[in-house]
Amino acid sequence: MQKAFLTVKYKLHNPSQRRRALLLDAMRRAHLGYDKLLKVIRPDVEALVRQIQGAEAALDVEGIDGATRTEMRKAHRQERWDAEKKLTQKLQAIARPLPLGGGPKQAIIAGVTSIATNNAGGAAS
């Protein structure tokens, strides 16, 4: 079961029209940024799922001794970390031209990376 965490909670009492417009614009830009990154990253997540499934299938083979199995796990773990690093670098390159500040860009990149890796790990199980 997944949990949702409340990260930020704002209370604005009677915000001005300008402040409402700024908040709506910031939310719209963040939404469009997430949407763009998630659409671009989908094939990479599917490839990561196939990689994880292949690694699990290789480990399920009978007749592998403990030391070999441990080495295989280390190699697969390193491959997955490398794939996740490549994914993050791709996201950073795509997010660079987005009309957002540095902080929101990094938050969107971290969120999309988390979504992608969690979905890849969950889909393979």
Buried (B, 14 or more C-beta within 10 A) or exposed (E): EEEEEEEEEEEEEEEEEEEEEEEEEEEEBBEBBBEBBBEBBEEBBEEBBEBBBEBEEBEEEEEBEEEEEEEBEEEBEEBBEEBBEEBBEBBEEBBEEBEBEEEBBEBBBEBBBEBBBEBBEEBBE
